[in-house]
Amino acid sequence: MSSRRSSRSRHSGVSSRISEDQINDLVSKLQDLLPELRNRSSDKVSAARVLQDTCNYIRGLHREVDDLSERLSQLLATSDTAQAALIRSLLLQ
C-alpha cells in the first residue's frame, strides 16, 4: 500500500478498501458514459485510458459551460429589459 493511501486511511479513521472487481466495474461504467469510448465496449481499453479520457471530457464540459455562460451574459447585456426578463424566466423553470 502506498504511503499516500495509508495516510488517507489513517486520516479518515476507516480503512476503505476497494476490490479490483469494483474498480473494473467503475471503469466500465465510466467508459459507458464517454461518447468516444461508448461504442468500443467490445475493444479492450485500459483503465488508464478511460480515466484520462474522462478527465479530458470533464475539462471539455467545463470549457463548454464557461463559454455558454459568457454567451448568455452577453445576450442578457445586449437584450432589452423585456427580453432579458423572458430569458431569465425561462432559465428559472
N, CA, C and O atoms as CSV, one atom per row, in Angstrom:
chain,resi,resn,atom,element,x,y,z
A,1,MET,N,N,0.858,-1.179,0.000
A,1,MET,CA,C,0.000,0.000,0.000
A,1,MET,C,C,0.894,1.230,0.000
A,1,MET,O,O,1.894,1.280,0.717
A,2,SER,N,N,0.536,2.208,-0.797
A,2,SER,CA,C,1.356,3.408,-0.873
A,2,SER,C,C,1.213,4.219,0.396
A,2,SER,O,O,0.236,4.075,1.132
A,3,SER,N,N,2.201,5.079,0.652
A,3,SER,CA,C,2.143,5.912,1.856
A,3,SER,C,C,0.982,6.885,1.781
A,3,SER,O,O,0.407,7.254,2.805
A,4,ARG,N,N,0.632,7.308,0.553
A,4,ARG,CA,C,-0.476,8.241,0.400
A,4,ARG,C,C,-1.786,7.557,0.792
A,4,ARG,O,O,-2.615,8.150,1.483
A,5,ARG,N,N,-1.972,6.317,0.354
A,5,ARG,CA,C,-3.186,5.590,0.713
A,5,ARG,C,C,-3.250,5.335,2.206
A,5,ARG,O,O,-4.296,5.529,2.825
A,6,SER,N,N,-2.140,4.902,2.792
A,6,SER,CA,C,-2.170,4.592,4.213
A,6,SER,C,C,-2.391,5.844,5.038
A,6,SER,O,O,-3.061,5.784,6.069
A,7,SER,N,N,-1.841,6.987,4.612
A,7,SER,CA,C,-2.087,8.214,5.363
A,7,SER,C,C,-3.533,8.644,5.222
A,7,SER,O,O,-4.116,9.195,6.156
A,8,ARG,N,N,-4.113,8.397,4.060
A,8,ARG,CA,C,-5.527,8.724,3.863
A,8,ARG,C,C,-6.389,7.869,4.783
A,8,ARG,O,O,-7.344,8.364,5.382
A,9,SER,N,N,-6.056,6.592,4.897
A,9,SER,CA,C,-6.814,5.698,5.765
A,9,SER,C,C,-6.704,6.139,7.213
A,9,SER,O,O,-7.689,6.116,7.951
A,10,ARG,N,N,-5.513,6.539,7.619
A,10,ARG,CA,C,-5.328,6.996,8.997
A,10,ARG,C,C,-6.124,8.253,9.271
A,10,ARG,O,O,-6.684,8.407,10.356
A,11,HIS,N,N,-6.185,9.168,8.290
A,11,HIS,CA,C,-6.914,10.412,8.488
A,11,HIS,C,C,-8.411,10.177,8.579
A,11,HIS,O,O,-9.096,10.843,9.356
A,12,SER,N,N,-8.924,9.248,7.802
A,12,SER,CA,C,-10.365,9.018,7.815
A,12,SER,C,C,-10.784,8.147,8.986
A,12,SER,O,O,-11.957,8.138,9.360
A,13,GLY,N,N,-9.851,7.420,9.567
A,13,GLY,CA,C,-10.176,6.562,10.688
A,13,GLY,C,C,-10.733,5.218,10.258
A,13,GLY,O,O,-10.925,4.333,11.092
A,14,VAL,N,N,-10.995,5.051,8.976
A,14,VAL,CA,C,-11.552,3.813,8.456
A,14,VAL,C,C,-10.729,3.391,7.249
A,14,VAL,O,O,-10.427,4.197,6.368
A,15,SER,N,N,-10.379,2.138,7.228
A,15,SER,CA,C,-9.644,1.630,6.077
A,15,SER,C,C,-10.661,1.213,5.028
A,15,SER,O,O,-11.284,0.158,5.142
A,16,SER,N,N,-10.826,2.041,4.011
A,16,SER,CA,C,-11.799,1.740,2.965
A,16,SER,C,C,-11.067,1.119,1.792
A,16,SER,O,O,-10.389,1.809,1.031
A,17,ARG,N,N,-11.210,-0.175,1.654
A,17,ARG,CA,C,-10.545,-0.882,0.574
A,17,ARG,C,C,-11.561,-1.160,-0.512
A,17,ARG,O,O,-12.715,-1.491,-0.242
A,18,ILE,N,N,-11.111,-1.021,-1.731
A,18,ILE,CA,C,-11.974,-1.298,-2.868
A,18,ILE,C,C,-11.333,-2.431,-3.659
A,18,ILE,O,O,-10.130,-2.424,-3.919
A,19,SER,N,N,-12.142,-3.383,-4.030
A,19,SER,CA,C,-11.604,-4.557,-4.721
A,19,SER,C,C,-11.297,-4.245,-6.184
A,19,SER,O,O,-11.791,-3.272,-6.754
A,20,GLU,N,N,-10.483,-5.086,-6.757
A,20,GLU,CA,C,-10.137,-4.920,-8.169
A,20,GLU,C,C,-11.383,-5.061,-9.040
A,20,GLU,O,O,-11.521,-4.365,-10.047
A,21,ASP,N,N,-12.287,-5.955,-8.656
A,21,ASP,CA,C,-13.545,-6.111,-9.404
A,21,ASP,C,C,-14.379,-4.843,-9.349
A,21,ASP,O,O,-14.979,-4.451,-10.350
A,22,GLN,N,N,-14.425,-4.194,-8.180
A,22,GLN,CA,C,-15.170,-2.941,-8.058
A,22,GLN,C,C,-14.546,-1.850,-8.930
A,22,GLN,O,O,-15.256,-1.083,-9.580
A,23,ILE,N,N,-13.223,-1.789,-8.940
A,23,ILE,CA,C,-12.525,-0.807,-9.774
A,23,ILE,C,C,-12.838,-1.067,-11.247
A,23,ILE,O,O,-13.140,-0.136,-11.994
A,24,ASN,N,N,-12.767,-2.320,-11.658
A,24,ASN,CA,C,-13.063,-2.666,-13.050
A,24,ASN,C,C,-14.495,-2.312,-13.408
A,24,ASN,O,O,-14.754,-1.840,-14.515
A,25,ASP,N,N,-15.427,-2.532,-12.493
A,25,ASP,CA,C,-16.826,-2.188,-12.731
A,25,ASP,C,C,-16.994,-0.672,-12.882
A,25,ASP,O,O,-17.713,-0.210,-13.768
A,26,LEU,N,N,-16.337,0.087,-12.024
A,26,LEU,CA,C,-16.430,1.550,-12.097
A,26,LEU,C,C,-15.801,2.088,-13.384
A,26,LEU,O,O,-16.337,3.007,-14.004
A,27,VAL,N,N,-14.672,1.518,-13.779
A,27,VAL,CA,C,-14.022,1.929,-15.032
A,27,VAL,C,C,-14.933,1.613,-16.212
A,27,VAL,O,O,-15.038,2.409,-17.146
A,28,SER,N,N,-15.589,0.465,-16.178
A,28,SER,CA,C,-16.522,0.093,-17.236
A,28,SER,C,C,-17.700,1.067,-17.300
A,28,SER,O,O,-18.146,1.437,-18.386
A,29,LYS,N,N,-18.196,1.478,-16.145
A,29,LYS,CA,C,-19.294,2.453,-16.105
A,29,LYS,C,C,-18.847,3.803,-16.660
A,29,LYS,O,O,-19.599,4.461,-17.379
A,30,LEU,N,N,-17.628,4.214,-16.326
A,30,LEU,CA,C,-17.097,5.454,-16.889
A,30,LEU,C,C,-16.988,5.351,-18.407
A,30,LEU,O,O,-17.343,6.284,-19.128
A,31,GLN,N,N,-16.502,4.226,-18.878
A,31,GLN,CA,C,-16.348,4.026,-20.321
A,31,GLN,C,C,-17.701,4.149,-21.019
A,31,GLN,O,O,-17.782,4.702,-22.116
A,32,ASP,N,N,-18.759,3.641,-20.397
A,32,ASP,CA,C,-20.097,3.731,-20.983
A,32,ASP,C,C,-20.599,5.171,-21.051
A,32,ASP,O,O,-21.443,5.491,-21.888
A,33,LEU,N,N,-20.090,6.040,-20.182
A,33,LEU,CA,C,-20.525,7.436,-20.154
A,33,LEU,C,C,-19.792,8.323,-21.149
A,33,LEU,O,O,-20.267,9.408,-21.481
A,34,LEU,N,N,-18.653,7.874,-21.621
A,34,LEU,CA,C,-17.839,8.692,-22.522
A,34,LEU,C,C,-18.226,8.442,-23.976
A,34,LEU,O,O,-18.122,7.318,-24.467
A,35,PRO,N,N,-18.675,9.496,-24.664
A,35,PRO,CA,C,-19.120,9.306,-26.051
A,35,PRO,C,C,-18.071,8.645,-26.954
A,35,PRO,O,O,-18.412,7.789,-27.771
A,36,GLU,N,N,-16.803,9.034,-26.815
A,36,GLU,CA,C,-15.804,8.488,-27.723
A,36,GLU,C,C,-15.412,7.051,-27.394
A,36,GLU,O,O,-14.788,6.381,-28.217
A,37,LEU,N,N,-15.768,6.568,-26.202
A,37,LEU,CA,C,-15.447,5.184,-25.840
A,37,LEU,C,C,-16.680,4.295,-25.721
A,37,LEU,O,O,-16.557,3.075,-25.617
A,38,ARG,N,N,-17.848,4.890,-25.735
A,38,ARG,CA,C,-19.087,4.141,-25.501
A,38,ARG,C,C,-19.250,2.982,-26.469
A,38,ARG,O,O,-19.664,1.894,-26.069
A,39,ASN,N,N,-18.932,3.201,-27.725
A,39,ASN,CA,C,-19.146,2.174,-28.744
A,39,ASN,C,C,-17.990,1.197,-28.856
A,39,ASN,O,O,-18.013,0.311,-29.711
A,40,ARG,N,N,-16.998,1.340,-28.024
A,40,ARG,CA,C,-15.823,0.463,-28.076
A,40,ARG,C,C,-15.852,-0.572,-26.965
A,40,ARG,O,O,-14.801,-1.086,-26.584
A,41,SER,N,N,-17.029,-0.893,-26.435
A,41,SER,CA,C,-17.111,-1.809,-25.305
A,41,SER,C,C,-16.548,-3.195,-25.633
A,41,SER,O,O,-16.077,-3.902,-24.742
A,42,SER,N,N,-16.596,-3.580,-26.907
A,42,SER,CA,C,-16.037,-4.878,-27.274
A,42,SER,C,C,-14.512,-4.828,-27.300
A,42,SER,O,O,-13.855,-5.849,-27.099
A,43,ASP,N,N,-13.948,-3.651,-27.546
A,43,ASP,CA,C,-12.495,-3.498,-27.549
A,43,ASP,C,C,-12.007,-3.322,-26.121
A,43,ASP,O,O,-12.679,-2.702,-25.297
A,44,LYS,N,N,-10.863,-3.858,-25.842
A,44,LYS,CA,C,-10.270,-3.702,-24.512
A,44,LYS,C,C,-9.577,-2.346,-24.453
A,44,LYS,O,O,-8.654,-2.074,-25.221
A,45,VAL,N,N,-10.030,-1.503,-23.537
A,45,VAL,CA,C,-9.444,-0.181,-23.335
A,45,VAL,C,C,-8.876,-0.176,-21.920
A,45,VAL,O,O,-9.541,-0.608,-20.978
A,46,SER,N,N,-7.664,0.306,-21.772
A,46,SER,CA,C,-7.033,0.290,-20.458
A,46,SER,C,C,-7.748,1.241,-19.497
A,46,SER,O,O,-8.349,2.231,-19.913
A,47,ALA,N,N,-7.670,0.921,-18.222
A,47,ALA,CA,C,-8.267,1.776,-17.199
A,47,ALA,C,C,-7.622,3.158,-17.233
A,47,ALA,O,O,-8.304,4.164,-17.038
A,48,ALA,N,N,-6.322,3.214,-17.477
A,48,ALA,CA,C,-5.627,4.498,-17.548
A,48,ALA,C,C,-6.190,5.345,-18.684
A,48,ALA,O,O,-6.371,6.552,-18.522
A,49,ARG,N,N,-6.466,4.732,-19.821
A,49,ARG,CA,C,-7.040,5.459,-20.966
A,49,ARG,C,C,-8.434,5.976,-20.624
A,49,ARG,O,O,-8.771,7.116,-20.943
A,50,VAL,N,N,-9.245,5.141,-19.975
A,50,VAL,CA,C,-10.596,5.556,-19.599
A,50,VAL,C,C,-10.531,6.733,-18.631
A,50,VAL,O,O,-11.287,7.693,-18.772
A,51,LEU,N,N,-9.638,6.666,-17.655
A,51,LEU,CA,C,-9.505,7.758,-16.680
A,51,LEU,C,C,-9.002,9.038,-17.347
A,51,LEU,O,O,-9.495,10.125,-17.047
A,52,GLN,N,N,-8.032,8.919,-18.241
A,52,GLN,CA,C,-7.512,10.087,-18.948
A,52,GLN,C,C,-8.597,10.707,-19.819
A,52,GLN,O,O,-8.773,11.926,-19.818
A,53,ASP,N,N,-9.322,9.880,-20.558
A,53,ASP,CA,C,-10.399,10.390,-21.407
A,53,ASP,C,C,-11.521,11.010,-20.580
A,53,ASP,O,O,-12.143,11.983,-21.004
A,54,THR,N,N,-11.780,10.450,-19.404
A,54,THR,CA,C,-12.791,11.022,-18.507
A,54,THR,C,C,-12.371,12.416,-18.059
A,54,THR,O,O,-13.182,13.342,-18.071
A,55,CYS,N,N,-11.126,12.569,-17.669
A,55,CYS,CA,C,-10.613,13.886,-17.261
A,55,CYS,C,C,-10.707,14.884,-18.411
A,55,CYS,O,O,-11.132,16.023,-18.215
A,56,ASN,N,N,-10.312,14.459,-19.605
A,56,ASN,CA,C,-10.385,15.344,-20.770
A,56,ASN,C,C,-11.827,15.729,-21.086
A,56,ASN,O,O,-12.106,16.877,-21.431
A,57,TYR,N,N,-12.732,14.777,-20.967
A,57,TYR,CA,C,-14.138,15.035,-21.245
A,57,TYR,C,C,-14.709,16.039,-20.239
A,57,TYR,O,O,-15.434,16.957,-20.621
A,58,ILE,N,N,-14.388,15.868,-18.978
A,58,ILE,CA,C,-14.872,16.792,-17.941
A,58,ILE,C,C,-14.293,18.186,-18.167
A,58,ILE,O,O,-15.005,19.181,-18.030
A,59,ARG,N,N,-13.005,18.267,-18.512
A,59,ARG,CA,C,-12.409,19.578,-18.829
A,59,ARG,C,C,-13.146,20.240,-19.988
A,59,ARG,O,O,-13.417,21.441,-19.953
A,60,GLY,N,N,-13.467,19.455,-21.013
A,60,GLY,CA,C,-14.202,19.983,-22.157
A,60,GLY,C,C,-15.585,20.476,-21.761
A,60,GLY,O,O,-16.038,21.513,-22.246
A,61,LEU,N,N,-16.252,19.745,-20.891
A,61,LEU,CA,C,-17.566,20.182,-20.407
A,61,LEU,C,C,-17.459,21.489,-19.626
A,61,LEU,O,O,-18.312,22.366,-19.759
A,62,HIS,N,N,-16.416,21.617,-18.815
A,62,HIS,CA,C,-16.198,22.868,-18.072
A,62,HIS,C,C,-16.000,24.040,-19.035
A,62,HIS,O,O,-16.565,25.115,-18.834
A,63,ARG,N,N,-15.200,23.827,-20.076
A,63,ARG,CA,C,-14.986,24.884,-21.076
A,63,ARG,C,C,-16.298,25.253,-21.763
A,63,ARG,O,O,-16.576,26.429,-21.998
A,64,GLU,N,N,-17.096,24.246,-22.079
A,64,GLU,CA,C,-18.375,24.494,-22.740
A,64,GLU,C,C,-19.327,25.283,-21.826
A,64,GLU,O,O,-20.015,26.194,-22.285
A,65,VAL,N,N,-19.362,24.936,-20.554
A,65,VAL,CA,C,-20.204,25.673,-19.596
A,65,VAL,C,C,-19.729,27.111,-19.488
A,65,VAL,O,O,-20.539,28.039,-19.491
A,66,ASP,N,N,-18.416,27.301,-19.392
A,66,ASP,CA,C,-17.875,28.664,-19.316
A,66,ASP,C,C,-18.238,29.474,-20.559
A,66,ASP,O,O,-18.630,30.637,-20.459
A,67,ASP,N,N,-18.104,28.851,-21.727
A,67,ASP,CA,C,-18.433,29.531,-22.983
A,67,ASP,C,C,-19.915,29.889,-23.042
A,67,ASP,O,O,-20.276,31.006,-23.415
A,68,LEU,N,N,-20.766,28.941,-22.675
A,68,LEU,CA,C,-22.205,29.205,-22.702
A,68,LEU,C,C,-22.597,30.269,-21.680
A,68,LEU,O,O,-23.477,31.089,-21.944
A,69,SER,N,N,-21.955,30.259,-20.528
A,69,SER,CA,C,-22.230,31.285,-19.518
A,69,SER,C,C,-21.846,32.668,-20.027
A,69,SER,O,O,-22.573,33.639,-19.819
A,70,GLU,N,N,-20.703,32.750,-20.692
A,70,GLU,CA,C,-20.254,34.017,-21.260
A,70,GLU,C,C,-21.214,34.494,-22.348
A,70,GLU,O,O,-21.575,35.670,-22.400
A,71,ARG,N,N,-21.617,33.582,-23.203
A,71,ARG,CA,C,-22.557,33.944,-24.271
A,71,ARG,C,C,-23.898,34.394,-23.705
A,71,ARG,O,O,-24.508,35.333,-24.217
A,72,LEU,N,N,-24.357,33.728,-22.654
A,72,LEU,CA,C,-25.610,34.130,-22.020
A,72,LEU,C,C,-25.482,35.505,-21.388
A,72,LEU,O,O,-26.393,36.326,-21.494
A,73,SER,N,N,-24.372,35.757,-20.739
A,73,SER,CA,C,-24.143,37.080,-20.138
A,73,SER,C,C,-24.168,38.168,-21.205
A,73,SER,O,O,-24.763,39.228,-21.006
A,74,GLN,N,N,-23.519,37.902,-22.336
A,74,GLN,CA,C,-23.518,38.871,-23.428
A,74,GLN,C,C,-24.921,39.080,-23.987
A,74,GLN,O,O,-25.317,40.205,-24.292
A,75,LEU,N,N,-25.657,38.003,-24.117
A,75,LEU,CA,C,-27.027,38.102,-24.632
A,75,LEU,C,C,-27.906,38.917,-23.690
A,75,LEU,O,O,-28.681,39.764,-24.133
A,76,LEU,N,N,-27.782,38.662,-22.400
A,76,LEU,CA,C,-28.577,39.416,-21.433
A,76,LEU,C,C,-28.175,40.886,-21.400
A,76,LEU,O,O,-29.018,41.760,-21.197
A,77,ALA,N,N,-26.899,41.155,-21.599
A,77,ALA,CA,C,-26.413,42.543,-21.575
A,77,ALA,C,C,-26.888,43.328,-22.787
A,77,ALA,O,O,-27.089,44.539,-22.699
A,78,THR,N,N,-27.071,42.653,-23.918
A,78,THR,CA,C,-27.470,43.360,-25.139
A,78,THR,C,C,-28.977,43.315,-25.379
A,78,THR,O,O,-29.477,43.974,-26.290
A,79,SER,N,N,-29.699,42.549,-24.578
A,79,SER,CA,C,-31.153,42.449,-24.748
A,79,SER,C,C,-31.849,43.586,-24.017
A,79,SER,O,O,-31.342,44.123,-23.032
A,80,ASP,N,N,-33.022,43.935,-24.526
A,80,ASP,CA,C,-33.790,44.940,-23.790
A,80,ASP,C,C,-34.364,44.285,-22.526
A,80,ASP,O,O,-34.282,43.067,-22.361
A,81,THR,N,N,-34.923,45.068,-21.672
A,81,THR,CA,C,-35.383,44.602,-20.369
A,81,THR,C,C,-36.416,43.486,-20.480
A,81,THR,O,O,-36.359,42.520,-19.719
A,82,ALA,N,N,-37.360,43.600,-21.415
A,82,ALA,CA,C,-38.402,42.580,-21.575
A,82,ALA,C,C,-37.803,41.251,-22.046
A,82,ALA,O,O,-38.172,40.187,-21.548
A,83,GLN,N,N,-36.880,41.321,-23.005
A,83,GLN,CA,C,-36.241,40.097,-23.494
A,83,GLN,C,C,-35.402,39.450,-22.402
A,83,GLN,O,O,-35.428,38.230,-22.234
A,84,ALA,N,N,-34.665,40.259,-21.665
A,84,ALA,CA,C,-33.826,39.735,-20.582
A,84,ALA,C,C,-34.697,39.076,-19.515
A,84,ALA,O,O,-34.340,38.022,-18.990
A,85,ALA,N,N,-35.825,39.682,-19.194
A,85,ALA,CA,C,-36.734,39.109,-18.201
A,85,ALA,C,C,-37.295,37.775,-18.694
A,85,ALA,O,O,-37.423,36.824,-17.922
A,86,LEU,N,N,-37.626,37.713,-19.977
A,86,LEU,CA,C,-38.131,36.467,-20.552
A,86,LEU,C,C,-37.069,35.374,-20.494
A,86,LEU,O,O,-37.371,34.239,-20.123
A,87,ILE,N,N,-35.841,35.698,-20.852
A,87,ILE,CA,C,-34.744,34.718,-20.821
A,87,ILE,C,C,-34.518,34.239,-19.389
A,87,ILE,O,O,-34.356,33.042,-19.151
A,88,ARG,N,N,-34.508,35.163,-18.445
A,88,ARG,CA,C,-34.321,34.767,-17.039
A,88,ARG,C,C,-35.444,33.852,-16.562
A,88,ARG,O,O,-35.191,32.880,-15.852
A,89,SER,N,N,-36.675,34.156,-16.946
A,89,SER,CA,C,-37.799,33.326,-16.506
A,89,SER,C,C,-37.714,31.916,-17.116
A,89,SER,O,O,-38.066,30.932,-16.464
A,90,LEU,N,N,-37.248,31.828,-18.359
A,90,LEU,CA,C,-37.070,30.530,-18.985
A,90,LEU,C,C,-35.974,29.722,-18.298
A,90,LEU,O,O,-36.096,28.505,-18.155
A,91,LEU,N,N,-34.916,30.384,-17.878
A,91,LEU,CA,C,-33.812,29.703,-17.205
A,91,LEU,C,C,-34.198,29.201,-15.828
A,91,LEU,O,O,-33.650,28.205,-15.357
A,92,LEU,N,N,-35.123,29.868,-15.181
A,92,LEU,CA,C,-35.517,29.501,-13.824
A,92,LEU,C,C,-36.566,28.395,-13.794
A,92,LEU,O,O,-36.920,27.917,-12.716
A,93,GLN,N,N,-37.065,27.983,-14.944
A,93,GLN,CA,C,-38.090,26.922,-14.979
A,93,GLN,C,C,-37.491,25.581,-14.731
A,93,GLN,O,O,-38.204,24.577,-14.725
